[in-house]
Amino acid sequence: MRIRQGFQYALRLKAQREATLRRWVGCRRFVFNEALAHQKAEVAAGRKRPGYAALCARLPELKKLHPWLSEPPAQALQQALKDLCKAWDRKYTSGFGAPRFKKRGKGDTLRLPQDCKYDAAAGLVHLPKLGALRLRHSRAAVGALKNVTLRCERGRWVASLQTERELEVLAPAATAAVGLDFGAATTIMPSNAALAPIELPARIGRYERRMKRLQQAVSRKRRGSNNRAKARTRLAACHARIAAMRRDFLHQATTKLVADHALIVVEDLAVKSMTASAAGTVEEPGRNVKAKAGLNRTILRNGWAMARSMLEYKAAWSGVMLVAVPPAYTSQACSACGHTTAGNRKSQAVFECVACGHRENADRNAAKNILHRGQEILSGGCPASTAGYAGTHACEGSARPSRRPRSAAQGASVGAPLAGTLSELSLSGNLHP
């Protein structure tokens, strides 16, 4: 299986190199905005919106009008036009909004798909017109380098190296099966009683308390002032730190789960719908809005969708079977006798069956139900799974799972890729660090 994988590194830049990158990003942003304005003008005049080839044909004339556009590599400007055309395609195929003009400081990125070299021994990446850049080389990138994306995050430049390699998917060494219950009180509860609940690190709570203080500090500053801008920068850095800790924790947890099991069963949760606002409208205001907002924050804090995504591609790469089952009544059914009623759930933490008296942690009981349901689906005449297939199985009589877009790991067709990607990939480029 041919896969793409991303490796992210912070750059060790001197002031001169950093200034050069900022100018290049400014050139890319100018080309994007100018091309978008040209497209809108053509449409307003009743003509067809220019495509990628027509926009690229305008680049030489644009460079004559603005000679400073010749400083960055031409491929970086072409990638800006490719991103613009891709944004229009997503508007009509995926329901995204129309592309908007880019603003300085937001989405400052630069992609170079050619003439880039990676030196793993020295921890360097060589870029056209810029030379060798030092990386904070935490680990070596595996595979052949296909493209490099540079972006500025909170004043720090990061390089994302996308590589390609052939991966031989072998049968998993482990033979155990586990069901996972994504919860609010417990981040991930495994069905195996020998495994401890998987909880977010306690240090995230400290940063969340700091984030609350920083949010209060921002609200006290006068809008448009320099002090407010500084406070917003500090708040953004705290948000990014929490996100990085959550991502690192989920990577470690999902990697261990995939390494220790041959079958993983999860609920097919529609996280986007579950975290929708309950505010309602002016004519029909919602109820329990504050409580629903707190639940939404807890769900998003635990990173259910991120953990599911990580499990999907890691299972596909490792030959582990990942099955998503309908989530209906998994928290109300007894894992011992199967009796299902809302009265079984005595509290958030305790499950006690009114039929057989079985008493257990509520999340652990739900995880066991998830595992049993996945095993029943696999043996009940449903479409057979293959190693690494991260699909959603549904049988007759089971609750219909919510519709969820299928990833490339689930066998869905991969759309027209950006430059530097292949349409025949089994997995789209996963840029997890």
N, C-alpha and C positions, 0 to 999 in steps of 0.2 A: 504494500500500500504506500502510495506516494503522499507525503504529508508536508504541510508548511507549519513552521513553528516560529514564534517571535521570542527574542531575547532582548531585554531592556537593560540599558546601562546609563548611569549618569556620566556626563562628560566632564573632563578636567580641562577647562578652557581658560586661556588668558584673556585680558580685556580686549585686545585687538581682534582675536578670533571671534569673541562674542559679539563685538560690534559688526563684524562682517556677516555673521549669521543673522543678526537683526536686520541688516540691510537686505539680505537675500529674502528673508521672510516678508519684508515690506514690498519687495518687487513682486513676489508671488501674490500677495494680497491685492496689489494694484492691478495685475493682469486678470485676476479672478473678477474683481469688481468692474473693470472696464469691459470684459467680455459679457458679464451679466447685463450691464447697461446697454451694450450693443444688441444683445438678444431681445431685450424688452423694447428697444426702439424699433427693431425690425418687425416684431409682432404688432406693435402699435400702428405701424405703417401698413399693416395688412399683408405682410410677407411672412414666409415660413421662417421659423426660428433656426438660426444657423447651428449646425452640428459641430462635432469635434474637428473634422477636417477643415471646414471653413474658418473656424476660429484659429486653428494653427496657421493657416495661410495668411492671416492678418498679423502674425507675430513679427515678421521682418519689417513691415511698415511701422509697427508700433515701436520697434527698437530704434528706427531712424528718428521718430519723433521724440523719443525719450532714450537717449544713449545710455543712461545708467541702468537700463534693463538688460544690458549685455554683460553685466558683472556676474550674476549667478549663472550656473549651468542652464543651457536651454531646456534640458529635460525637466528641470524643476518647474519651469513655467508651463511646459506642456502638461505636466501632471496636474497643475492647477486647472487647466481647461478640461482635462479628463474628469477631474472631480466635479466640476460644474455640470458637465453633461450627465454624469452618474447621478447627481442630485436631482436633475430633471426626470430621469428615468424612475427614481424612487418615488417621486411625487405621483406618478401615474400607475405604478405597479405595487407599491407597498403602503400607500396612504400617507406618506410624509408630506409636509408642507413644501411650498415652492422655495427654491434657494434664495437666500437673502444676502445682502451686501455684508462683507466681512469688516469687522471692527478691530482696530489695533488692540492687542492684548488678549483677544479671545480667539482661540484656535490657531495660534501661531505655529504652523507646522510646515515642513519642507520634506518632500519625498524624492529620493534619488534612486532610480531603478537600474542604472548602468554605471560601469566604470568604478565600482566601489570594491574595495578589497579589505579583508578582515585578517588581522595577524593575531592569532590566539596566543602565541608564545609571548609576544611583547605587549599584549593588551591594547592594540591599536586598531583603528579603522581608518582607511585611506579613502578620502572623498575627492571627487574631481574639483579642481580650482581651489581647493582648500588644504590639501595635503593630509598628513597624519594627525589624528586626534586621539588623545589619551582617554581611555575608558576606566571607570571604576570597575575593574574586571573581577566581578564576584564569582563568575563561572564561565566556562568556555561555551561558545555557541556551537551547536552540532549541525552539520550539514553544509551544503553549498549556499553561499550568500546570494540572495536574489535582489533585495533592495534594502535601503536604509531610510528610515523616517526620523527626522529631527524635529523636536518640539520643545517649547519653553513652558515649564511648569513652575509657577511661583518664583520666577527669577532663576531657575536652574534648568539647564539644557539636558535633555535626555535623548539618547539614540536607541531606536528600536530596530534591531537587525532581524530581518525575516529570512529564514533559511529553508531549504528544501532537501529532503532525503527520502530514501526508500526505507520503510519500516516493515519488518517481518512480524506479522501478528501471530503469536504462538498461543497455544492453550495455556490458560492460567495455571500457575503452580498450586494455588490454593483450591480447596474443594468446598469451602463453607459457603453458606447462603445467609444473607442478612436483609432484614427489612428496616427502612429508615423512616422515622416520623419527624418531619420538620415542625417544630412547635414554637410557641411564643415564650413560654417559661423556660423550656430547654431548647437549645439551638437544634441539635440533632440527637434523637434518641434511637439507638440500635435495638433490634429485637432480641439479640443475644444478651442474656442476663449477665454473662461474664464480662461484657464490655461496658465501660463506664459511659455515662451521658457525655456528649460532646458539647462543651460550653465555650462561649466566646471568652477570650482572656479578660481577667479582671482589670487589667490596665486600661482597657477601652473605656471602662466606666469613669476612670479618673479624667481622661481626655474629654469625655462627654460633659462632665461637670465644668471643666475648663471652657468648653465650647459654649455652655450656657452663659458663663460670665462674659465671654467675648461677644456674644450676641447682644447682651445688655449694654456692653460698652459701645457697640456700633449704633444702637438705637439712641444713645445719648448724644452722639456727635451730630453737628449740623450738616445737613445734606449739602454735598458739593464741596465740603472743606477738605483740606489735606489730612487733618486728623481722622476724619471718617474714612478716607482712603487707606490710611495706615491701619486703622482698626479692622477694616474689611480684609486687608492682606493677612493680618494675624488670624482672623477667623477662617479664611480660606486655607491657611497652612494647617490649622487644627483639623478642619474637615478632611484634608488630604491625608493627614497622619492617621486618623481613625480608619479611613478607607484602606490605606496600605496595611494596617495591622489586621483588619478583617480579611482582606484578600490573602495575606500571608498565612493566616490561621486556617482559612478554608482550603488553601492549597495543601497544607500539611495534612489536614484531616481527610480530605478526599483521596489524596495519594495513598494514605495508609489503608483506607477502606477498600480501594481498588486492589491493593497489593495483597490483602488478607482474605479476599472473597472471590468466588467464581460467579456468584449470582447476587445482584443487588436490586432490590425492589423499592421503588419510591412511589409517592402519590403524584398523580398528574395534576398539579395545582396550577390554577390560572392566577398567578401572583398579581398581574396587572389589574385584573378585575377585583381581586380580594382587597387591594389597597386603594381602590377608587374612593374619592371623597364622598362623604355623606351629607355635605352641606346642602345639597338640593338647589332650588332656585328661589327667587323672591316670592313667586306665587305659591310654590310648594316647598317650603323649607324642610330640611331633613331633621331627624330626631337622633338624640344621643350623639351629636356631632363631635363633642369633645372626647367622649369615650372611643368612638370609632377612629378619631385622629390618633389617639394614643396607641390603639391596636395597629394601625397602619405603620406608625413609627417602629413598633416592636418587630413587625414582620420584615420591614426593610432593613432594620438594624441587624437581624440575624442572617440576611443574605440568602434566602431560599433559592431564588432564581440563579444566583451566582454559583451556589453549591451544585445545583442541578446541571448547569452548563459544564462545570468542571468534571462532574461525574460522567457526563455523556462522552466527552472527547477522550478522557483518560481510560474509560472502559473500552472504547473503540480501539484505542492504541494498544491495550493490554490483552485483548481477547476476552474480557469479562462481559457477561451478559447483564445488561441493565434493562429492567422492565418497569414501566410506569403504569400504575393501576388506577382505576377510578377511586376517588377519595371518599365517596359517599358512605357514611355510617361506620367508618373505621374506628372512630372514637366512642361509639355507642354499643358496638358488638362485643360480646365476651369472647376472649381468645380461647377459653377452656370449653365452653359448651355451645357457643355461637348465638346465644340469646341476644337479641338486639332491641333495646329500648332506651329512651332518653333518661330513664330513672337509674340506669347503671352508673351513670357519671355523677357520683356524689358531690364532687368538687373538681376544681381545676387539676388537682394533683392526685386524687384518689379515685380508683375505679373499683366498684363492688357490684357484682352481678346479683340481681334480685332473684334469679332462678336457681343458680347453683352455689351462690355465696363466694365465688372466686373474688379475691381481693388483691389488687396489684396497683403499681404506679400507672396512672392513666396513660401517659405517653408510651410507656413500655408495652402496655396492652395494645395500644393502637399500632405500634410497630410490629407486633406479632401478627395482628390482623392483616397488615399490609403484606407481610411475607407470605402468609397463608393464601391470600388472594392472588399474589403473583404466581405461587406454585400451582394453584388450581387453574389459573389461566393457561399456564404452560402445558399442563397435562389434560386440558379439557377440550381439545380439538380446535383451539384457536390457531391463527397463523404461527408457524414455527419460528422461533427466534434463532438467529445465528450468533456466533461469538462476536461480541462487540456491537450488537444491534441495540440501539437505544430507542426502542419504539414504544408505542402505547397500544396495548392489546385490549380488546373488548370482546366479551362473549355474550351470548344471548342470556337475558335475565339480569345482567349486571348493569349498574347505572352507566348512562352514557357519559363518557369523559368529555370535559370541555375541550373545545377546539383549540389547538395550539400549533403554531407554525412549526413545521418539521425542519430540523437542521440538516446540513449535508451529511452529518454522521448518521442520520436516520434514513438515509437513502433518497433524500429529496434532491432534485436537480439543482445544480449550482448555476446561478445566473451569469450574465456577462460580467467578467471580473474587471477589476482595476488593472492598470499596467503592473506587471510583475507577478500576477497570479495566474493560475491555470484553471480552466473550466473543468478539467477532468479530475480534479482533486477529489479524494474521498472525503476530506474535511476541508472546510474553508480555513483561511489563515487564522489560527488562534494566537492572539498576541498576549497570552498570559505570561507574566514574567517567571 
